[in-house]
């Protein structure tokens, strides 16, 4: 491959997914400043996620949560040698273009921030930088992968210190994959048609306002230049890959509610490729010890004796919240 071929290859699906595989088996930590970023790197994090506030503080502050200030992201990028990711609002193409120009290593189109588009996520294929997105189930995961996401994560319920929603999302995903593997290809195509329905919401709403029946023409674009049938075919292709592999075709991390080494180990035991941790570290009583312990727990997830030692003298974990008592469920943002 010559010099110009290398330049031409930048931003391809293969390279984007390849970058995601580089962080497989590790811990990615949310950080809000250079000091926290250095703590994360020294603890063994494979990457950091730059944001304005950790999810627990986003919940507490209320209002509109946006992309972190550019100077903060740059400060974090300058402070560490590991890859730096940053979050944008769902559907906010302009924020994503700014982060791509800044040179972040990956963009998280995140439900933790306030969504900017009530209908669609970003068409991530139009970017050279890879994206990570959240999911609660196979439908959300396949839609994001079709849009170009190179990496997935559970949504969980960020900022709560409560692992239950992340566990729910893993079980929903895995059981649906098992179901797909028992289906005929024709049945899988029917699933693809069902999974494509959220892309019709805007078209249907416009028709309802106009007093028209909720019907979309076969050649009518419903997401960018893609028709409903284009989307179904794309989702079907991904579902066939899922059926063959028995898993998602991209790296899939756990996120949302990880607060202890045991939480991190549980996620790995459930088949996750790695773990995102945000509030669970920097809202604990000893962030440095908790960060190292969670990294070690991911490395030794199948060694109970080692996990017991890792979990000693690490201070108090973050205060947890009952999911039923939440006023806002972040996981419900974006389908």
Residue pairs with C-beta under 8 A, 6 or more apart in sequence:
1 9
9 15
10 128
11 127
11 128
11 129
13 125
13 148
13 150
15 130
16 130
16 131
16 148
16 150
17 130
17 150
17 151
17 249
17 250
17 251
19 83
19 105
19 106
19 130
19 150
20 106
20 130
20 132
20 150
20 151
20 250
20 251
21 251
22 46
22 83
23 46
23 47
23 83
23 251
23 274
24 251
24 273
24 274
25 46
25 273
25 274
25 298
25 299
26 44
26 45
26 46
26 47
26 274
26 275
26 295
26 298
27 44
27 45
27 46
27 264
27 274
27 275
27 276
27 277
27 294
27 295
27 298
28 45
28 46
28 47
28 48
28 49
28 85
28 253
28 274
28 275
28 276
28 277
29 36
29 40
29 43
29 45
29 47
29 48
29 49
29 276
29 277
29 278
29 281
29 291
30 48
30 49
30 51
30 54
30 55
30 276
30 277
30 278
30 279
30 281
30 282
31 37
31 39
31 40
31 48
31 49
31 50
31 51
31 76
31 282
32 50
32 51
32 52
32 53
32 54
32 68
32 72
32 282
33 72
33 75
33 76
34 75
34 76
34 78
34 79
35 79
36 48
36 282
36 287
37 48
37 50
37 76
37 79
37 80
37 84
38 79
38 80
39 287
39 288
39 291
40 48
40 80
40 82
40 281
40 291
41 48
41 80
41 81
41 82
42 288
43 288
43 291
43 292
43 294
43 295
44 291
44 292
44 295
44 296
45 82
45 291
45 295
46 82
46 83
46 274
47 82
47 83
47 84
47 85
47 105
47 106
48 76
48 80
48 82
48 83
48 84
48 85
49 84
49 85
49 86
49 87
49 108
49 276
49 278
50 68
50 72
50 73
50 76
50 77
50 84
50 85
50 86
50 87
50 104
51 68
51 86
51 87
51 112
51 113
52 58
52 65
52 66
52 67
52 68
52 69
52 72
53 61
53 65
54 159
54 278
54 279
54 282
54 283
55 112
55 158
55 159
55 278
55 279
55 330
56 159
56 160
56 161
56 278
56 279
56 283
56 318
57 159
57 279
58 65
58 112
58 113
58 158
58 159
59 159
59 328
59 330
64 114
65 89
65 112
65 113
65 114
66 89
66 95
66 113
66 114
67 86
67 87
67 88
67 89
67 92
67 95
67 98
67 99
67 113
68 86
68 87
70 98
70 102
73 84
73 86
73 99
73 102
73 104
74 102
76 84
77 84
77 102
77 103
77 104
83 105
83 106
84 104
84 105
85 104
85 105
85 106
85 107
85 108
85 132
86 99
86 102
86 104
86 107
86 108
87 107
87 108
87 109
87 110
87 112
87 113
88 95
88 96
88 99
88 107
88 108
88 109
88 110
88 113
88 122
89 95
89 109
89 110
89 113
89 114
89 115
89 116
90 109
90 110
90 111
90 113
90 115
90 116
90 117
90 121
90 122
90 333
90 334
91 109
91 115
91 116
91 117
91 118
91 119
91 120
91 121
91 122
92 116
92 117
92 122
93 122
95 116
96 107
96 109
96 122
96 127
96 129
96 131
97 127
99 107
99 129
100 107
100 127
100 128
100 129
104 129
105 129
105 130
106 129
106 130
106 131
106 132
106 150
106 151
107 127
107 129
107 130
107 131
107 132
108 131
108 132
108 133
109 121
109 122
109 124
109 131
109 132
109 133
109 144
109 149
109 334
110 133
110 134
111 134
111 155
111 158
111 330
111 331
111 332
111 333
111 334
112 158
112 159
112 330
115 333
115 334
119 201
119 202
120 199
120 202
120 223
121 133
121 143
121 144
121 147
121 334
122 131
122 147
123 147
123 148
123 223
123 224
124 131
124 133
124 144
124 147
124 148
124 149
124 150
125 147
125 148
126 148
127 148
130 150
130 151
131 148
131 149
131 150
131 151
132 149
132 150
132 151
132 152
132 153
132 253
133 144
133 147
133 149
133 151
133 152
133 153
134 140
134 152
134 153
134 154
134 155
134 255
134 256
134 331
134 334
135 141
135 144
135 152
135 153
135 154
135 155
135 169
135 173
136 154
136 155
136 168
136 169
136 172
136 331
137 169
137 172
137 173
137 176
138 172
138 173
138 176
138 177
138 180
138 195
138 242
139 176
139 194
139 195
139 198
139 335
140 334
140 335
141 152
141 173
141 248
141 252
142 195
142 235
142 238
142 239
142 242
143 195
143 198
143 199
143 235
143 335
144 152
145 152
145 238
145 248
145 249
145 250
146 231
146 234
146 235
146 238
149 250
150 250
150 251
151 250
151 251
151 252
151 253
152 248
152 250
152 251
152 252
152 253
153 252
153 253
153 254
153 255
153 256
153 276
154 165
154 166
154 169
154 170
154 173
154 252
154 253
154 254
154 255
154 256
154 272
155 165
155 166
155 169
155 255
155 256
155 330
155 331
156 163
156 165
156 166
156 169
156 254
156 255
156 256
156 257
156 258
156 331
157 164
157 165
157 166
157 256
157 257
157 323
157 326
157 329
157 330
157 331
158 255
158 256
158 257
158 278
158 279
158 330
158 331
159 278
159 279
159 321
159 330
160 256
160 257
160 320
160 321
160 323
160 326
161 257
161 259
161 279
161 280
161 283
161 317
161 318
161 319
161 320
161 321
162 257
162 259
162 320
162 321
162 322
162 323
163 257
163 258
163 259
163 263
163 266
163 267
164 257
164 323
165 256
165 257
165 323
165 331
166 254
166 255
166 256
166 257
166 258
166 267
167 266
167 270
169 256
169 331
170 254
170 267
170 270
170 271
170 272
171 270
173 248
173 252
174 270
174 271
177 242
177 246
177 247
177 248
180 188
180 191
180 239
180 242
180 243
181 243
181 246
183 191
183 243
185 240
188 236
188 239
188 240
188 243
189 232
189 236
191 239
192 232
192 233
192 235
192 236
192 239
193 232
195 235
195 239
196 228
196 231
196 232
196 235
198 335
199 222
199 223
199 226
199 228
199 231
200 214
200 216
200 222
200 228
202 222
203 216
203 220
203 222
204 214
204 216
207 213
207 214
207 215
208 214
216 222
216 228
218 227
218 228
218 229
219 227
220 227
220 228
221 227
222 228
222 231
223 231
226 234
238 249
241 249
242 248
242 249
247 271
251 273
251 274
252 272
252 273
253 272
253 273
253 274
253 275
253 276
254 264
254 267
254 268
254 270
254 272
254 274
254 275
254 276
255 275
255 276
255 278
256 276
256 330
256 331
257 263
257 280
258 264
258 267
258 275
258 276
258 277
258 280
258 294
259 279
259 280
259 284
259 317
259 318
259 320
260 280
260 294
260 311
260 317
261 293
261 294
261 296
261 297
261 307
261 310
261 311
261 314
262 297
262 307
262 311
263 280
264 275
264 277
264 294
264 297
264 298
264 301
265 297
265 298
265 300
265 301
265 307
267 275
268 274
268 275
268 297
268 298
268 301
268 302
269 301
269 302
274 298
275 294
275 298
277 291
277 294
279 318
280 290
280 294
280 317
280 318
281 287
281 290
281 291
281 294
283 318
283 319
284 290
284 314
284 315
284 316
284 317
284 318
285 315
285 316
286 314
286 315
286 316
289 313
289 314
289 315
290 314
290 315
290 317
293 310
293 311
293 314
296 306
296 310
297 307
297 310
297 311
300 306
300 307
300 310
301 307
323 329
